[in-house]
Amino acid sequence: MKLNAEQLARFDELGYVFIPECFSQKEVEALRQAASDVLNQQREEVWREKDGTPRTAFACHTYNEACELLVHDARLIEPLEQLFGERTYVHQFKINAKAAFTGDVWQWHQDFPTWHKDDGMPEPKAMNIAIFLDEVMPINGPLMIVPRSHRVGELESAHDLKTTSYPLWTPDNETVSRLVEKDGIIAPTGKAGGVLMFHANILHGSAGNITPYPRRIVYLTLSAVSNALTNPTRPDFIAHRDFTPVEKGASDALARYADEHLVSA
Ligand SMILES: O=C(O)CCC(=O)C(=O)O
């Protein structure tokens, strides 16, 4: 799947592209079952909120087949190859649960400062791709984005350890206010199966989820192969050390997996 001229122009101008209903309901259902499975595992890759609810399952493509198939999905790989002009490796893969009632905040941040300062990633030639596993609504902690903020480059930031997320490099409130005053905040919402791709320097964050509606999102981070990590300090389940280009799988691989494995409710 390639981005069209309008999507490319939109990405350049605003720093993100949203593709509603990119994955079918059958594929999403297979991924939802995968999410329930991995988030309930007791292992070092699964991090929890203060009350013990699962928050993030890292690297689950290494211990779940549906997640592994997703990593090789051309709908995710091709647009990034197109944007970077080269092949990509998997820098990170995770499922953020943002559980009903207890899913906690993600502070305002750009992704690149953390990748740069904690992992030694040379350039912002990497990107997060969000795949919605539940309907993302204005009320259940959607990802909020400051459009055009990718154009300001890497903001000054401090290491913030306040939430249950891994430590992030976050800008101060004055900086966030200044950028928001200029360009506002948007929150792409939509049905499960939607895909949101956003620039490594876009300012984003999300509020806590006090609704009864979970908001599970998969995040696949792909980086250009020329942009390998030079000094990773985080565990390799958070910042992978394998920089070989990710291969594209069969276009119907996830759908076939769903046909073979879906457990009906
Ligand atoms: O899931 C969210 O709400 C935010 C995740 C995020 O910002 C990140 O992984 O960098």
The ligand as an ORCA input file, in Angstrom:
! r2SCAN-3c Opt
* xyz 0 1
  O      -0.806      5.075     23.610
  C      -0.753      6.278     23.839
  O      -1.705      6.929     24.207
  C       0.541      7.035     23.651
  C       1.725      6.212     23.220
  C       2.902      7.052     22.857
  O       2.835      8.237     22.836
  C       4.170      6.462     22.479
  O       4.305      5.255     22.467
  O       5.099      7.213     22.185
*
